Amino acid sequence: MMKEKYREQYRKFGLNVVYYRKSLRATQLQLAEMLDIERSHISAIELGNVGVSMDLIFKMCEVFKIKPKELFDFRD
């Protein structure tokens, strides 16, 4: 369960996932297939409604060809 005090960080993380997904020109469904998760899970991540495991973060970084810190580089 997500702590309310971190909601904004979850939202910004989700926006970064959207950014990198779009830079791949991938749909939510295509990204979900690459990550072996449900499309609804991608949607929830992008909306900042759920947390993400370290395993999934590392897998995202492989797919996006970025370093983990880039997913956490929150712009204002």
DSSP file (Angstrom, degrees, kcal/mol; ACC not computed):
  #  RESIDUE AA STRUCTURE BP1 BP2  ACC     N-H-->O    O-->H-N    N-H-->O    O-->H-N    TCO  KAPPA ALPHA  PHI   PSI    X-CA   Y-CA   Z-CA
    1    1 A M              0   0    0      0, 0.0     2,-0.2     0, 0.0    49,-0.1   0.000 360.0 360.0 360.0 133.2    0.0    0.0    0.0
    2    2 A M        -     0   0    0     47,-0.2     2,-0.4     1,-0.1     5,-0.1  -0.516 360.0-123.6 -77.2 137.6    1.3    3.4   -1.0
    3    3 A K    >   -     0   0    0     -2,-0.2     3,-1.8     1,-0.1     4,-0.2  -0.666  15.1-133.6 -80.1 135.0    1.8    6.0    1.7
    4    4 A E  G >  S+     0   0    0     -2,-0.4     3,-1.8     1,-0.3     4,-0.3   0.839 103.0  64.7 -56.8 -35.2   -0.1    9.2    1.0
    5    5 A K  G 3  S+     0   0    0      1,-0.3    -1,-0.3     2,-0.1     3,-0.2   0.712 104.3  46.5 -65.8 -17.7    3.0   11.3    1.7
    6    6 A Y  G X> S+     0   0    0     -3,-1.8     4,-2.2     1,-0.1     3,-0.5   0.333  78.2 108.1-102.7   6.4    4.8    9.8   -1.3
    7    7 A R  H <> S+     0   0    0     -3,-1.8     4,-2.3     1,-0.2     5,-0.2   0.875  77.4  52.8 -52.5 -42.9    1.9   10.2   -3.7
    8    8 A E  H 3> S+     0   0    0     -4,-0.3     4,-2.4     1,-0.2    -1,-0.2   0.885 108.4  49.9 -64.3 -38.4    3.6   13.0   -5.6
    9    9 A Q  H <> S+     0   0    0     -3,-0.5     4,-2.5     2,-0.2    -1,-0.2   0.901 110.2  50.4 -66.6 -39.5    6.8   10.9   -6.1
   10   10 A Y  H  X S+     0   0    0     -4,-2.2     4,-2.4     2,-0.2    -2,-0.2   0.906 110.6  50.6 -61.8 -40.7    4.7    8.0   -7.4
   11   11 A R  H  X S+     0   0    0     -4,-2.3     4,-2.1    -5,-0.2    -2,-0.2   0.922 111.6  46.7 -63.1 -44.9    3.0   10.4   -9.8
   12   12 A K  H  X S+     0   0    0     -4,-2.4     4,-1.9     2,-0.2    -2,-0.2   0.883 110.9  52.1 -67.2 -38.1    6.3   11.7  -11.1
   13   13 A F  H  X S+     0   0    0     -4,-2.5     4,-2.1     1,-0.2    -1,-0.2   0.936 109.4  50.9 -60.4 -45.2    7.7    8.2  -11.5
   14   14 A G  H  X S+     0   0    0     -4,-2.4     4,-2.3     1,-0.2    -2,-0.2   0.883 106.9  53.0 -59.8 -40.1    4.7    7.3  -13.5
   15   15 A L  H  X S+     0   0    0     -4,-2.1     4,-2.5     1,-0.2    -1,-0.2   0.875 107.5  52.2 -64.3 -36.3    5.2   10.3  -15.7
   16   16 A N  H  X S+     0   0    0     -4,-1.9     4,-2.7     2,-0.2     5,-0.3   0.895 107.3  51.8 -65.7 -39.0    8.7    9.2  -16.4
   17   17 A V  H  X S+     0   0    0     -4,-2.1     4,-2.6     2,-0.2    -2,-0.2   0.929 110.2  49.3 -61.8 -43.7    7.5    5.7  -17.4
   18   18 A V  H  X S+     0   0    0     -4,-2.3     4,-2.8     2,-0.2     5,-0.2   0.937 110.9  50.9 -58.4 -46.9    5.1    7.4  -19.8
   19   19 A Y  H  X S+     0   0    0     -4,-2.5     4,-2.0     1,-0.2    -2,-0.2   0.938 114.1  41.7 -57.4 -50.9    7.9    9.5  -21.2
   20   20 A Y  H  X S+     0   0    0     -4,-2.7     4,-1.0     2,-0.2    -1,-0.2   0.857 113.5  53.3 -70.2 -33.8   10.2    6.6  -21.8
   21   21 A R  H ><>S+     0   0    0     -4,-2.6     5,-2.0    -5,-0.3     3,-0.6   0.942 111.4  46.0 -62.7 -46.0    7.4    4.4  -23.2
   22   22 A K  H ><5S+     0   0    0     -4,-2.8     3,-1.1     1,-0.2    -2,-0.2   0.841 105.4  59.8 -67.2 -32.2    6.5    7.1  -25.7
   23   23 A S  H 3<5S+     0   0    0     -4,-2.0    -1,-0.2     1,-0.3    -2,-0.2   0.786 107.1  47.9 -65.8 -24.5   10.2    7.6  -26.6
   24   24 A L  T <<5S-     0   0    0     -4,-1.0    -1,-0.3    -3,-0.6    -2,-0.2   0.545 111.7-126.9 -84.3  -9.0   10.0    3.9  -27.6
   25   25 A R  T < 5 +     0   0    0     -3,-1.1     2,-0.4    -4,-0.4    -3,-0.2   0.881  60.9 146.8  59.0  40.6    6.8    4.6  -29.5
   26   26 A A      < -     0   0    0     -5,-2.0    -1,-0.2     4,-0.0    -2,-0.1  -0.825  46.1-132.5-107.7 144.8    5.2    1.8  -27.6
   27   27 A T     >  -     0   0    0     -2,-0.4     4,-2.5    -3,-0.1     5,-0.2  -0.390  34.8-103.1 -80.0 169.2    1.6    1.4  -26.5
   28   28 A Q  H  > S+     0   0    0      1,-0.2     4,-2.8     2,-0.2     5,-0.2   0.914 125.1  51.4 -58.2 -41.6    0.8    0.4  -22.9
   29   29 A L  H  > S+     0   0    0      2,-0.2     4,-2.3     1,-0.2    -1,-0.2   0.918 109.2  48.7 -63.7 -43.9    0.0   -3.0  -24.2
   30   30 A Q  H  > S+     0   0    0      2,-0.2     4,-2.1     1,-0.2    -1,-0.2   0.921 113.7  46.6 -62.6 -43.7    3.3   -3.3  -26.1
   31   31 A L  H  X S+     0   0    0     -4,-2.5     4,-2.2     2,-0.2    -2,-0.2   0.920 110.0  53.9 -64.6 -42.8    5.3   -2.2  -23.0
   32   32 A A  H  X>S+     0   0    0     -4,-2.8     5,-2.4     1,-0.2     4,-0.9   0.908 108.8  49.2 -57.1 -42.5    3.3   -4.6  -20.8
   33   33 A E  H  <5S+     0   0    0     -4,-2.3     3,-0.5     1,-0.2    -1,-0.2   0.904 110.0  50.8 -64.5 -41.1    4.2   -7.5  -23.2
   34   34 A M  H  <5S+     0   0    0     -4,-2.1    -1,-0.2     1,-0.2    -2,-0.2   0.849 117.2  40.3 -62.7 -33.8    7.9   -6.5  -23.1
   35   35 A L  H  <5S-     0   0    0     -4,-2.2    -1,-0.2    -5,-0.1    -2,-0.2   0.483 109.0-123.7 -94.7  -4.3    7.8   -6.4  -19.3
   36   36 A D  T  <5S+     0   0    0     -4,-0.9     2,-0.3    -3,-0.5    -3,-0.2   0.907  72.8 112.9  59.8  45.1    5.6   -9.6  -19.0
   37   37 A I  S   <S-     0   0    0     -5,-2.4    -1,-0.2    -6,-0.1    -2,-0.1  -0.847  73.6 -82.9-133.6 172.9    2.9   -7.8  -16.9
   38   38 A E    >>  -     0   0    0     -2,-0.3     4,-1.5     1,-0.1     3,-0.6  -0.455  30.6-125.1 -77.4 149.7   -0.7   -6.8  -17.5
   39   39 A R  H 3> S+     0   0    0      1,-0.2     4,-2.4     2,-0.2     5,-0.2   0.873 112.7  59.6 -59.8 -36.5   -1.6   -3.6  -19.4
   40   40 A S  H 3> S+     0   0    0      1,-0.2     4,-2.1     2,-0.2    -1,-0.2   0.822 101.4  54.4 -63.0 -29.8   -3.7   -2.5  -16.5
   41   41 A H  H <> S+     0   0    0     -3,-0.6     4,-2.4     2,-0.2    -1,-0.2   0.903 107.1  50.1 -69.4 -41.2   -0.5   -2.7  -14.3
   42   42 A I  H  X S+     0   0    0     -4,-1.5     4,-2.9     2,-0.2     5,-0.2   0.935 110.6  50.6 -59.7 -45.5    1.3   -0.3  -16.7
   43   43 A S  H  X S+     0   0    0     -4,-2.4     4,-1.9     1,-0.2    -2,-0.2   0.925 110.5  48.3 -58.0 -46.4   -1.7    2.0  -16.5
   44   44 A A  H  <>S+     0   0    0     -4,-2.1     5,-2.9     2,-0.2     6,-0.7   0.878 112.6  49.0 -64.0 -38.4   -1.7    2.0  -12.7
   45   45 A I  H ><5S+     0   0    0     -4,-2.4     3,-1.4     3,-0.2    -2,-0.2   0.945 111.1  49.5 -64.4 -47.8    2.1    2.6  -12.7
   46   46 A E  H 3<5S+     0   0    0     -4,-2.9    -2,-0.2     1,-0.3    -1,-0.2   0.820 111.0  49.8 -63.5 -31.3    1.8    5.5  -15.1
   47   47 A L  T 3<5S-     0   0    0     -4,-1.9    -1,-0.3    -5,-0.2    -2,-0.2   0.530 114.1-118.5 -82.8  -6.8   -1.0    7.1  -13.0
   48   48 A G  T < 5S+     0   0    0     -3,-1.4   -37,-0.2    -4,-0.4    -3,-0.2   0.762  78.1 124.8  76.4  24.9    1.1    6.7   -9.9
   49   49 A N      < +     0   0    0     -5,-2.9     2,-0.3    -6,-0.2   -47,-0.2   0.607  65.9  36.3 -93.9 -13.1   -1.4    4.4   -8.2
   50   50 A V  S    S-     0   0    0     -6,-0.7     2,-0.1   -40,-0.1    -2,-0.1  -0.955  75.8-117.6-138.3 156.2    0.9    1.5   -7.4
   51   51 A G        -     0   0    0     -2,-0.3     2,-0.4    -3,-0.0    -2,-0.0  -0.391  27.7-132.5 -83.2 169.6    4.4    0.9   -6.4
   52   52 A V        -     0   0    0     -2,-0.1     2,-0.0    -7,-0.0    -1,-0.0  -0.980  13.4-122.3-130.2 136.5    6.9   -1.0   -8.5
   53   53 A S     >  -     0   0    0     -2,-0.4     4,-2.2     1,-0.1     5,-0.1  -0.332  25.6-116.8 -71.1 158.1    9.3   -3.8   -7.5
   54   54 A M  H  > S+     0   0    0      1,-0.2     4,-2.8     2,-0.2     5,-0.2   0.892 116.8  58.3 -60.6 -39.5   13.0   -3.5   -7.9
   55   55 A D  H  > S+     0   0    0      1,-0.2     4,-2.1     2,-0.2    -1,-0.2   0.919 107.8  45.7 -56.6 -44.0   12.9   -6.4  -10.4
   56   56 A L  H  > S+     0   0    0      2,-0.2     4,-2.8     1,-0.2    -1,-0.2   0.885 110.4  53.6 -69.3 -37.6   10.4   -4.5  -12.5
   57   57 A I  H  X S+     0   0    0     -4,-2.2     4,-2.3     2,-0.2    -2,-0.2   0.942 110.8  46.4 -59.2 -46.9   12.5   -1.3  -12.3
   58   58 A F  H  X S+     0   0    0     -4,-2.8     4,-1.7     1,-0.2    -2,-0.2   0.890 112.7  49.8 -63.9 -38.6   15.6   -3.2  -13.6
   59   59 A K  H  X S+     0   0    0     -4,-2.1     4,-2.3    -5,-0.2    -1,-0.2   0.907 109.3  51.9 -66.6 -41.5   13.5   -4.8  -16.4
   60   60 A M  H  X S+     0   0    0     -4,-2.8     4,-3.3     1,-0.2     5,-0.3   0.916 107.4  53.3 -58.4 -43.4   12.1   -1.4  -17.4
   61   61 A C  H  X>S+     0   0    0     -4,-2.3     5,-1.9     1,-0.2     4,-1.3   0.871 108.1  49.9 -62.8 -37.2   15.7    0.0  -17.6
   62   62 A E  H  <5S+     0   0    0     -4,-1.7    -1,-0.2     3,-0.2    -2,-0.2   0.941 114.6  44.2 -63.4 -46.8   16.7   -2.9  -19.9
   63   63 A V  H  <5S+     0   0    0     -4,-2.3    -2,-0.2     1,-0.2    -1,-0.2   0.917 120.5  39.8 -64.9 -44.3   13.7   -2.2  -22.2
   64   64 A F  H  <5S-     0   0    0     -4,-3.3    -1,-0.2    -5,-0.2    -2,-0.2   0.615 104.4-130.6 -80.7 -12.5   14.2    1.6  -22.1
   65   65 A K  T  <5 +     0   0    0     -4,-1.3     2,-0.3    -5,-0.3    -3,-0.2   0.943  66.1 119.5  57.9  51.0   18.0    1.3  -22.3
   66   66 A I      < -     0   0    0     -5,-1.9    -1,-0.2    -6,-0.1    -2,-0.1  -0.842  68.6 -99.7-133.9 171.0   18.5    3.7  -19.4
   67   67 A K    >>  -     0   0    0     -2,-0.3     3,-1.8    -3,-0.1     4,-0.6  -0.678  37.0-113.5 -89.1 149.6   20.0    3.6  -15.9
   68   68 A P  H >> S+     0   0    0      0, 0.0     3,-1.3     0, 0.0     4,-0.7   0.856 114.2  63.8 -51.1 -37.9   17.7    3.2  -12.9
   69   69 A K  H >4 S+     0   0    0      1,-0.3     3,-0.6     2,-0.2     4,-0.1   0.794  92.6  64.4 -60.0 -25.8   18.4    6.8  -11.7
   70   70 A E  H X4 S+     0   0    0     -3,-1.8     3,-0.8     1,-0.3    -1,-0.3   0.820  96.5  55.3 -69.1 -28.9   16.9    8.1  -14.9
   71   71 A L  H << S+     0   0    0     -3,-1.3    -1,-0.3    -4,-0.6   -55,-0.2   0.737 111.9  45.5 -70.8 -20.5   13.5    6.7  -13.9
   72   72 A F  T << S+     0   0    0     -4,-0.7     2,-1.5    -3,-0.6    -1,-0.2   0.249  78.4 112.0-106.8  10.8   13.8    8.7  -10.6
   73   73 A D    <   -     0   0    0     -3,-0.8     2,-0.5    -4,-0.1    -3,-0.0  -0.686  57.3-163.1 -84.8  90.5   15.0   12.0  -12.2
   74   74 A F        -     0   0    0     -2,-1.5     2,-0.3     2,-0.0   -61,-0.1  -0.648   5.1-154.4 -85.9 122.7   11.9   13.9  -11.3
   75   75 A R              0   0    0     -2,-0.5   -59,-0.0   -63,-0.1    -1,-0.0  -0.646 360.0 360.0 -89.8 151.5   11.4   17.2  -13.2
   76   76 A D              0   0    0     -2,-0.3    -1,-0.1   -64,-0.0    -2,-0.0   0.459 360.0 360.0 -85.4 360.0    9.3   19.9  -11.7
